[in-house]
Amino acid sequence: MRVGMRRMPWWGKSGACALLVLALGAAAAWSSSEAQADDYSVTVVYFYPSDQEPNREYIAQIDGTMAGIQGWYGTQVGSTFSVDPVQVIRGQRNTANYGQGGEIWGAVLRELGYYCGTGIHVIFVHPSIPFTGGGSCDPTYESGSGGGTTMFMEGHAIGILAHELGHAFALPHPQGCGTTTEPTYCGDTVMWGWWGYPNVGLLDLKVAPEKQTLASSPFFSVPMEGGPDGTPDSTTDGTGDEPDTVAPTVNIVSPSDGARVKGRWLKVRAEGSDNVRVAEMELYIDSQLVFSTTGANLDYRWDMRGTARGSSLTVTVNARDEAGNSSAVQLTVSR
């Protein structure tokens, strides 16, 4: 759904990355590997082209942005949605090969394997990708459906993201908004007056039952009264007395060392474990970082179309804990 872009602060003028919001409403969300049935959570991706490097500061900003929107929706509805750990995904092309304007989001989505109806995704795109517009998925706005896309550029309002997520959760624009006889309530909801975020709300009217719709949505299953998860201090061994000096361990579940990959995809699954907590898992193909995710589980598909038959690839998975300890496991596969 294309929305007007009013210039408003987002992450400030320095270091802000572009953002493609792909809000695709459906009963199942799509992971980086395959559809996950009954997974009612929002997938968040930081996508960067092959000729650039990921900025670690962006990941912390992304986490903070999504947490803020979760809290805002929770205040409005009484419950909120869950967000999967941020996935950092390296593109297959360099910056220039993603095209211009509206070509870009289509190119990114095809590469990731996302399409309308495959869940709800928010894609933060490296600032080198020059997107200058917005697009949509032609949502039907029925229960369990919805959708919308937009690309955030530096300085644009985070209210646009809150607005597009509302579409993904099956909320339409309220009736009459944008007409010459626009109702007064239009400016009171993020589904129209997004530029007022976070000082706007959601409607609870017969003609616009926004709060009621979300309260009954399977995505809104996280109670607002939830507290800390009890994770120990990541800089200690869990007792609070000594520094954590124990490195995580890594197990590559698949593929096996020496395996021959048939078909388009190299599917990599790995698990990490630690005496306190695994903070991040990273996947390297021939020494290039292609994917990372927070938490102890890694599940990713690498496109093998650019790999010549008869050649081999080195697969490395690295696990890191909150204290900075890390360890890696490496294997080789052939095409």
Helices and strands as residue ranges (DSSP letters): E 18-24, E 29-30, E 35-36, E 41-48, H 56-77, E 79-80, E 82-83, E 87-90, G 95-98, H 102-112, E 120-125, E 134-135, E 147-152, H 159-168, G 184-188, G 194-196, H 210-215, E 222-223, E 249-254, E 265-273, E 278-285, E 288-294, E 297-303, E 312-321, E 326-334
